[in-house]
Every structure is written in structure tokens, then in C-alpha cells.
Amino acid sequence: MRRLILLPLLLLWMHAQAGDIDQPAALAALQQPGAVLIDVRTAEEFSAGALPGAVRIATDALDERIGQLAPDKQTPIVLYCRTGRRSSTAQDLLQKLGYRNVVNAGGYEQLAPLLDHR
């Protein structure tokens, strides 16, 4: 009986975790010509501090706005948020829309120091 209760909880926990965060790939993608850096945090989080060159697009508006920002589906796109969870959701969405070069860079506070050392 205990296993029947723990299994759904484990599956729910696994689903809530961020997808594949790949900061080295994100840094490499940002070096490519035409790369796009997207911040999927809230407006309040963005105004408190954002990475240079980042465009803020909420995940729920991404499907409407991405075509203007990156019409070529081969464009290198780097996503970040606070922890990597929202950027993982955004990555999944963009991949479903046909974008092939999308990287989840994870959280702002983890990524910012890496960009300072480039």
C-alpha cells in the first residue's frame, strides 16, 4: 500500500524538476551569430536584474512572439528563468514548434557569473 502512495508522489516530483540544463551548451550557443537570449521570468523578476541582451517573453506568450524574434527555426535560442523549470517548459514548447537549436541555461543567478567571465 505504501508503494502505491509513494509512486505517484515520485512521478509528480520528477515531473516538477527542471529539464536538462546545459550551461556550457548555452554559453557556446550565445557565441553563435544571431543567437537569441530569452528570459522567461516575470516582469518583476526581469526588472530586478536580467542578462545583457536578454528579451523577456513569458512562456505563455512564447508561441505568439517567437516567430517575430526568431523566424528561422535553426536560430540558436538560449532560455533562462529563476531555477530552470520555466525555461525547461519553454524549451519543450519551442521544440514542439520546430525549433532545433534550443538550450535551457537554467537559472539567472547561476548563469550571470558565467557570462561575466566570457
MODELLER restraints for C-alpha pairs under 7 A, 6 or more apart:
rsr = mdl.restraints
at = mdl.atoms
rsr.add(forms.Gaussian(group=physical.xy_distance, feature=features.Distance(at['CA:17:A'], at['CA:85:A']), mean=6.47, stdev=0.5))
rsr.add(forms.Gaussian(group=physical.xy_distance, feature=features.Distance(at['CA:18:A'], at['CA:84:A']), mean=5.37, stdev=0.5))
rsr.add(forms.Gaussian(group=physical.xy_distance, feature=features.Distance(at['CA:18:A'], at['CA:85:A']), mean=4.16, stdev=0.5))
rsr.add(forms.Gaussian(group=physical.xy_distance, feature=features.Distance(at['CA:18:A'], at['CA:88:A']), mean=5.80, stdev=0.5))
rsr.add(forms.Gaussian(group=physical.xy_distance, feature=features.Distance(at['CA:19:A'], at['CA:85:A']), mean=6.77, stdev=0.5))
rsr.add(forms.Gaussian(group=physical.xy_distance, feature=features.Distance(at['CA:19:A'], at['CA:88:A']), mean=4.98, stdev=0.5))
rsr.add(forms.Gaussian(group=physical.xy_distance, feature=features.Distance(at['CA:20:A'], at['CA:104:A']), mean=6.72, stdev=0.5))
rsr.add(forms.Gaussian(group=physical.xy_distance, feature=features.Distance(at['CA:21:A'], at['CA:84:A']), mean=6.79, stdev=0.5))
rsr.add(forms.Gaussian(group=physical.xy_distance, feature=features.Distance(at['CA:21:A'], at['CA:104:A']), mean=5.08, stdev=0.5))
rsr.add(forms.Gaussian(group=physical.xy_distance, feature=features.Distance(at['CA:21:A'], at['CA:105:A']), mean=5.48, stdev=0.5))
rsr.add(forms.Gaussian(group=physical.xy_distance, feature=features.Distance(at['CA:21:A'], at['CA:106:A']), mean=5.35, stdev=0.5))
rsr.add(forms.Gaussian(group=physical.xy_distance, feature=features.Distance(at['CA:22:A'], at['CA:103:A']), mean=6.80, stdev=0.5))
rsr.add(forms.Gaussian(group=physical.xy_distance, feature=features.Distance(at['CA:22:A'], at['CA:104:A']), mean=6.12, stdev=0.5))
rsr.add(forms.Gaussian(group=physical.xy_distance, feature=features.Distance(at['CA:22:A'], at['CA:105:A']), mean=5.59, stdev=0.5))
rsr.add(forms.Gaussian(group=physical.xy_distance, feature=features.Distance(at['CA:23:A'], at['CA:105:A']), mean=4.87, stdev=0.5))
rsr.add(forms.Gaussian(group=physical.xy_distance, feature=features.Distance(at['CA:25:A'], at['CA:103:A']), mean=6.90, stdev=0.5))
rsr.add(forms.Gaussian(group=physical.xy_distance, feature=features.Distance(at['CA:26:A'], at['CA:78:A']), mean=5.87, stdev=0.5))
rsr.add(forms.Gaussian(group=physical.xy_distance, feature=features.Distance(at['CA:26:A'], at['CA:103:A']), mean=5.72, stdev=0.5))
rsr.add(forms.Gaussian(group=physical.xy_distance, feature=features.Distance(at['CA:26:A'], at['CA:105:A']), mean=5.45, stdev=0.5))
rsr.add(forms.Gaussian(group=physical.xy_distance, feature=features.Distance(at['CA:29:A'], at['CA:35:A']), mean=6.56, stdev=0.5))
rsr.add(forms.Gaussian(group=physical.xy_distance, feature=features.Distance(at['CA:29:A'], at['CA:76:A']), mean=5.85, stdev=0.5))
rsr.add(forms.Gaussian(group=physical.xy_distance, feature=features.Distance(at['CA:34:A'], at['CA:75:A']), mean=6.76, stdev=0.5))
rsr.add(forms.Gaussian(group=physical.xy_distance, feature=features.Distance(at['CA:35:A'], at['CA:75:A']), mean=6.24, stdev=0.5))
rsr.add(forms.Gaussian(group=physical.xy_distance, feature=features.Distance(at['CA:35:A'], at['CA:76:A']), mean=4.70, stdev=0.5))
rsr.add(forms.Gaussian(group=physical.xy_distance, feature=features.Distance(at['CA:35:A'], at['CA:77:A']), mean=5.82, stdev=0.5))
rsr.add(forms.Gaussian(group=physical.xy_distance, feature=features.Distance(at['CA:36:A'], at['CA:76:A']), mean=6.25, stdev=0.5))
rsr.add(forms.Gaussian(group=physical.xy_distance, feature=features.Distance(at['CA:36:A'], at['CA:77:A']), mean=4.82, stdev=0.5))
rsr.add(forms.Gaussian(group=physical.xy_distance, feature=features.Distance(at['CA:36:A'], at['CA:78:A']), mean=6.18, stdev=0.5))
rsr.add(forms.Gaussian(group=physical.xy_distance, feature=features.Distance(at['CA:37:A'], at['CA:53:A']), mean=6.75, stdev=0.5))
rsr.add(forms.Gaussian(group=physical.xy_distance, feature=features.Distance(at['CA:37:A'], at['CA:54:A']), mean=4.86, stdev=0.5))
rsr.add(forms.Gaussian(group=physical.xy_distance, feature=features.Distance(at['CA:37:A'], at['CA:55:A']), mean=6.33, stdev=0.5))
rsr.add(forms.Gaussian(group=physical.xy_distance, feature=features.Distance(at['CA:37:A'], at['CA:77:A']), mean=6.01, stdev=0.5))
rsr.add(forms.Gaussian(group=physical.xy_distance, feature=features.Distance(at['CA:37:A'], at['CA:78:A']), mean=4.84, stdev=0.5))
rsr.add(forms.Gaussian(group=physical.xy_distance, feature=features.Distance(at['CA:37:A'], at['CA:79:A']), mean=6.05, stdev=0.5))
rsr.add(forms.Gaussian(group=physical.xy_distance, feature=features.Distance(at['CA:38:A'], at['CA:54:A']), mean=5.33, stdev=0.5))
rsr.add(forms.Gaussian(group=physical.xy_distance, feature=features.Distance(at['CA:38:A'], at['CA:55:A']), mean=4.93, stdev=0.5))
rsr.add(forms.Gaussian(group=physical.xy_distance, feature=features.Distance(at['CA:38:A'], at['CA:56:A']), mean=5.79, stdev=0.5))
rsr.add(forms.Gaussian(group=physical.xy_distance, feature=features.Distance(at['CA:38:A'], at['CA:57:A']), mean=6.62, stdev=0.5))
rsr.add(forms.Gaussian(group=physical.xy_distance, feature=features.Distance(at['CA:38:A'], at['CA:78:A']), mean=6.11, stdev=0.5))
rsr.add(forms.Gaussian(group=physical.xy_distance, feature=features.Distance(at['CA:38:A'], at['CA:79:A']), mean=4.88, stdev=0.5))
rsr.add(forms.Gaussian(group=physical.xy_distance, feature=features.Distance(at['CA:38:A'], at['CA:80:A']), mean=6.51, stdev=0.5))
rsr.add(forms.Gaussian(group=physical.xy_distance, feature=features.Distance(at['CA:39:A'], at['CA:54:A']), mean=6.03, stdev=0.5))
rsr.add(forms.Gaussian(group=physical.xy_distance, feature=features.Distance(at['CA:39:A'], at['CA:55:A']), mean=5.88, stdev=0.5))
rsr.add(forms.Gaussian(group=physical.xy_distance, feature=features.Distance(at['CA:39:A'], at['CA:56:A']), mean=4.61, stdev=0.5))
rsr.add(forms.Gaussian(group=physical.xy_distance, feature=features.Distance(at['CA:39:A'], at['CA:57:A']), mean=6.21, stdev=0.5))
rsr.add(forms.Gaussian(group=physical.xy_distance, feature=features.Distance(at['CA:39:A'], at['CA:79:A']), mean=5.97, stdev=0.5))
rsr.add(forms.Gaussian(group=physical.xy_distance, feature=features.Distance(at['CA:39:A'], at['CA:80:A']), mean=5.19, stdev=0.5))
rsr.add(forms.Gaussian(group=physical.xy_distance, feature=features.Distance(at['CA:39:A'], at['CA:81:A']), mean=5.78, stdev=0.5))
rsr.add(forms.Gaussian(group=physical.xy_distance, feature=features.Distance(at['CA:40:A'], at['CA:56:A']), mean=5.82, stdev=0.5))
rsr.add(forms.Gaussian(group=physical.xy_distance, feature=features.Distance(at['CA:40:A'], at['CA:57:A']), mean=5.24, stdev=0.5))
rsr.add(forms.Gaussian(group=physical.xy_distance, feature=features.Distance(at['CA:40:A'], at['CA:58:A']), mean=4.75, stdev=0.5))
rsr.add(forms.Gaussian(group=physical.xy_distance, feature=features.Distance(at['CA:40:A'], at['CA:59:A']), mean=5.73, stdev=0.5))
rsr.add(forms.Gaussian(group=physical.xy_distance, feature=features.Distance(at['CA:40:A'], at['CA:80:A']), mean=6.28, stdev=0.5))
rsr.add(forms.Gaussian(group=physical.xy_distance, feature=features.Distance(at['CA:40:A'], at['CA:81:A']), mean=5.34, stdev=0.5))
rsr.add(forms.Gaussian(group=physical.xy_distance, feature=features.Distance(at['CA:40:A'], at['CA:86:A']), mean=6.72, stdev=0.5))
rsr.add(forms.Gaussian(group=physical.xy_distance, feature=features.Distance(at['CA:40:A'], at['CA:87:A']), mean=6.35, stdev=0.5))
rsr.add(forms.Gaussian(group=physical.xy_distance, feature=features.Distance(at['CA:41:A'], at['CA:58:A']), mean=6.36, stdev=0.5))
rsr.add(forms.Gaussian(group=physical.xy_distance, feature=features.Distance(at['CA:41:A'], at['CA:81:A']), mean=5.00, stdev=0.5))
rsr.add(forms.Gaussian(group=physical.xy_distance, feature=features.Distance(at['CA:41:A'], at['CA:82:A']), mean=6.69, stdev=0.5))
rsr.add(forms.Gaussian(group=physical.xy_distance, feature=features.Distance(at['CA:42:A'], at['CA:58:A']), mean=6.68, stdev=0.5))
rsr.add(forms.Gaussian(group=physical.xy_distance, feature=features.Distance(at['CA:51:A'], at['CA:112:A']), mean=6.51, stdev=0.5))
rsr.add(forms.Gaussian(group=physical.xy_distance, feature=features.Distance(at['CA:59:A'], at['CA:90:A']), mean=5.62, stdev=0.5))
rsr.add(forms.Gaussian(group=physical.xy_distance, feature=features.Distance(at['CA:73:A'], at['CA:98:A']), mean=6.34, stdev=0.5))
rsr.add(forms.Gaussian(group=physical.xy_distance, feature=features.Distance(at['CA:73:A'], at['CA:99:A']), mean=4.48, stdev=0.5))
rsr.add(forms.Gaussian(group=physical.xy_distance, feature=features.Distance(at['CA:73:A'], at['CA:100:A']), mean=6.34, stdev=0.5))
rsr.add(forms.Gaussian(group=physical.xy_distance, feature=features.Distance(at['CA:74:A'], at['CA:99:A']), mean=6.19, stdev=0.5))
rsr.add(forms.Gaussian(group=physical.xy_distance, feature=features.Distance(at['CA:74:A'], at['CA:100:A']), mean=5.67, stdev=0.5))
rsr.add(forms.Gaussian(group=physical.xy_distance, feature=features.Distance(at['CA:74:A'], at['CA:101:A']), mean=5.79, stdev=0.5))
rsr.add(forms.Gaussian(group=physical.xy_distance, feature=features.Distance(at['CA:75:A'], at['CA:101:A']), mean=6.28, stdev=0.5))
rsr.add(forms.Gaussian(group=physical.xy_distance, feature=features.Distance(at['CA:76:A'], at['CA:101:A']), mean=4.91, stdev=0.5))
rsr.add(forms.Gaussian(group=physical.xy_distance, feature=features.Distance(at['CA:76:A'], at['CA:102:A']), mean=6.08, stdev=0.5))
rsr.add(forms.Gaussian(group=physical.xy_distance, feature=features.Distance(at['CA:77:A'], at['CA:101:A']), mean=6.15, stdev=0.5))
rsr.add(forms.Gaussian(group=physical.xy_distance, feature=features.Distance(at['CA:77:A'], at['CA:102:A']), mean=4.74, stdev=0.5))
rsr.add(forms.Gaussian(group=physical.xy_distance, feature=features.Distance(at['CA:77:A'], at['CA:103:A']), mean=6.25, stdev=0.5))
rsr.add(forms.Gaussian(group=physical.xy_distance, feature=features.Distance(at['CA:78:A'], at['CA:102:A']), mean=5.93, stdev=0.5))
rsr.add(forms.Gaussian(group=physical.xy_distance, feature=features.Distance(at['CA:78:A'], at['CA:103:A']), mean=4.88, stdev=0.5))
rsr.add(forms.Gaussian(group=physical.xy_distance, feature=features.Distance(at['CA:78:A'], at['CA:104:A']), mean=6.09, stdev=0.5))
rsr.add(forms.Gaussian(group=physical.xy_distance, feature=features.Distance(at['CA:78:A'], at['CA:105:A']), mean=6.35, stdev=0.5))
rsr.add(forms.Gaussian(group=physical.xy_distance, feature=features.Distance(at['CA:79:A'], at['CA:87:A']), mean=5.43, stdev=0.5))
rsr.add(forms.Gaussian(group=physical.xy_distance, feature=features.Distance(at['CA:79:A'], at['CA:103:A']), mean=6.19, stdev=0.5))
rsr.add(forms.Gaussian(group=physical.xy_distance, feature=features.Distance(at['CA:79:A'], at['CA:104:A']), mean=5.05, stdev=0.5))
rsr.add(forms.Gaussian(group=physical.xy_distance, feature=features.Distance(at['CA:79:A'], at['CA:105:A']), mean=5.71, stdev=0.5))
rsr.add(forms.Gaussian(group=physical.xy_distance, feature=features.Distance(at['CA:80:A'], at['CA:87:A']), mean=5.14, stdev=0.5))
rsr.add(forms.Gaussian(group=physical.xy_distance, feature=features.Distance(at['CA:80:A'], at['CA:104:A']), mean=6.21, stdev=0.5))
rsr.add(forms.Gaussian(group=physical.xy_distance, feature=features.Distance(at['CA:80:A'], at['CA:105:A']), mean=5.23, stdev=0.5))
rsr.add(forms.Gaussian(group=physical.xy_distance, feature=features.Distance(at['CA:80:A'], at['CA:106:A']), mean=5.10, stdev=0.5))
rsr.add(forms.Gaussian(group=physical.xy_distance, feature=features.Distance(at['CA:80:A'], at['CA:107:A']), mean=5.66, stdev=0.5))
rsr.add(forms.Gaussian(group=physical.xy_distance, feature=features.Distance(at['CA:80:A'], at['CA:108:A']), mean=6.25, stdev=0.5))
rsr.add(forms.Gaussian(group=physical.xy_distance, feature=features.Distance(at['CA:81:A'], at['CA:87:A']), mean=5.61, stdev=0.5))
rsr.add(forms.Gaussian(group=physical.xy_distance, feature=features.Distance(at['CA:81:A'], at['CA:106:A']), mean=6.34, stdev=0.5))
rsr.add(forms.Gaussian(group=physical.xy_distance, feature=features.Distance(at['CA:81:A'], at['CA:107:A']), mean=5.11, stdev=0.5))
rsr.add(forms.Gaussian(group=physical.xy_distance, feature=features.Distance(at['CA:81:A'], at['CA:108:A']), mean=5.83, stdev=0.5))
rsr.add(forms.Gaussian(group=physical.xy_distance, feature=features.Distance(at['CA:82:A'], at['CA:107:A']), mean=4.36, stdev=0.5))
rsr.add(forms.Gaussian(group=physical.xy_distance, feature=features.Distance(at['CA:82:A'], at['CA:108:A']), mean=5.37, stdev=0.5))
rsr.add(forms.Gaussian(group=physical.xy_distance, feature=features.Distance(at['CA:83:A'], at['CA:106:A']), mean=5.70, stdev=0.5))
rsr.add(forms.Gaussian(group=physical.xy_distance, feature=features.Distance(at['CA:83:A'], at['CA:107:A']), mean=4.19, stdev=0.5))
rsr.add(forms.Gaussian(group=physical.xy_distance, feature=features.Distance(at['CA:84:A'], at['CA:104:A']), mean=6.90, stdev=0.5))
rsr.add(forms.Gaussian(group=physical.xy_distance, feature=features.Distance(at['CA:84:A'], at['CA:105:A']), mean=6.98, stdev=0.5))
rsr.add(forms.Gaussian(group=physical.xy_distance, feature=features.Distance(at['CA:84:A'], at['CA:106:A']), mean=3.72, stdev=0.5))
rsr.add(forms.Gaussian(group=physical.xy_distance, feature=features.Distance(at['CA:84:A'], at['CA:107:A']), mean=5.07, stdev=0.5))
rsr.add(forms.Gaussian(group=physical.xy_distance, feature=features.Distance(at['CA:87:A'], at['CA:104:A']), mean=5.79, stdev=0.5))
rsr.add(forms.Gaussian(group=physical.xy_distance, feature=features.Distance(at['CA:87:A'], at['CA:106:A']), mean=6.70, stdev=0.5))
rsr.add(forms.Gaussian(group=physical.xy_distance, feature=features.Distance(at['CA:88:A'], at['CA:104:A']), mean=5.94, stdev=0.5))
rsr.add(forms.Gaussian(group=physical.xy_distance, feature=features.Distance(at['CA:91:A'], at['CA:102:A']), mean=6.23, stdev=0.5))
rsr.add(forms.Gaussian(group=physical.xy_distance, feature=features.Distance(at['CA:91:A'], at['CA:103:A']), mean=6.90, stdev=0.5))
rsr.add(forms.Gaussian(group=physical.xy_distance, feature=features.Distance(at['CA:91:A'], at['CA:104:A']), mean=6.42, stdev=0.5))
rsr.add(forms.Gaussian(group=physical.xy_distance, feature=features.Distance(at['CA:105:A'], at['CA:111:A']), mean=6.97, stdev=0.5))
